Amino acid sequence: MPVGLAPDAVGSLDLASRAAVPAGSGLDTPAPRAVAPAPGVPATPSLLGPEAVSDRYGFYRTLRESYPLLWDDRLGAWLVSRYGDVAAALGDPGLVRPRRGPCCWPGEVWCEGPRREVDDEAFGVLREVSERTAFVLARRLAQREVADLAQEFCHWLPVGTAATALGLSCAELARGSRAGGRRAGPAASLAVLCADRSALIGKALASLLANLLDRPDEWAAVRDAPGALTAAWAESLRRNPPVHVVLRRARGDIRMADGTIPAGAAVALLVGAASRDPDRFAAPDRFDPRRTAPAQLAFGPPDCPAARVAELQAECAVRALCEAMPKLRWAEGFRPTETGLLTRAPRTLLVRPA
């Protein structure tokens, strides 16, 4: 099934809020104990609490500084927030996917399992389809006085690319018909990756465009030197990852720097918090494509086929928008805002194409 979309906010403060977490994730482990707060910190935070909705990055800061390992009673999981802990946990075989459920629901990491070499010819076919789809979408929007890049471009680019490469309509793809696609072979396999990750690709594209349009000098840099996009893409994934929370279950006791997670417990690895850890990144809130080692955690290693497909989509998206809308800028008074619980990105990107 294609990756679904996480809810845009957690409005209710009762346990029904946990409906935002995928069914069957196993987030029902009773707390063996709670971690005491640091001196002077009055209350125990929760990922489902109002503070996580109103100021997500401030919430992450509180966790890193005062609760680096915390039992979240309302979520039913241990929260892990510091970069070193999250990076180590993502590679720990003692932490496994929750039982049941699809392999790539919201909050799952981008690239997992055995990786295969990408056939260059197949990748070239997908590039042609991606470029054509991006230019068609961009030229349609270029005629508008105001356009929404999130809903009308970022969402449709991976969907349209996958559908075309598989010989399906977008409606057929949405109905889950890709297994019966009219084209087969390595290029079709890459297209299936694009379809399965379409929601995450769309979110990553929206965050990339928000970061670039917020900084006209960086937009000009990728427009004038296409090679600069690789660094901008990596930095955007670091600063604004589409996946903020990765859920795991402990097969046995897991020792961490600040305590031990008991066997059987659910664990929420806060990629969004780790990506802004000042102990790992200087000025972590700043979008800086010139960082020497962005070390993003959300999309897996660069040799992962799915990660390569996502970067290809970003490259085609920026090139098409720069060509079709050379004076692209925010609509008057608009500011992008991230939303979401497990996955996050701007839902709306209002721009003036000309």
Buried (B, 14 or more C-beta within 10 A) or exposed (E): EBBEBBBBEBEEEEEEBBEBBBEEBBBEBEBEEEBEBEEEEEEBBBBBBEBBBEEBBEBBBBBBEBBBBBBBBBBBBBBBBBBBBBBBBBEBEBBEBBEEBEEBBBBBBBBBEEBEEBBEEBBEBBBEBBBBBBBBBBBBBBEBEEBBBBBBBBBBBBBBBBBBBBBBEEEBBBEEBBEEBEEEEBBBBBBBBBBBBBBBBBBBBBBBBBBBBEBEEBBEBBBEEEEBBBBBBBBBBBBBBBBBBBBBBBEEEBEBEEBBBBBBBBBBBBBBBBBBBEEBBEEBEEBBBEBEEBBBBBBBEEEBBBBBBBBBBBBBBBBBBBBBBEEBBBBEEBEBEBBBBBBBBBBBBBBBBE
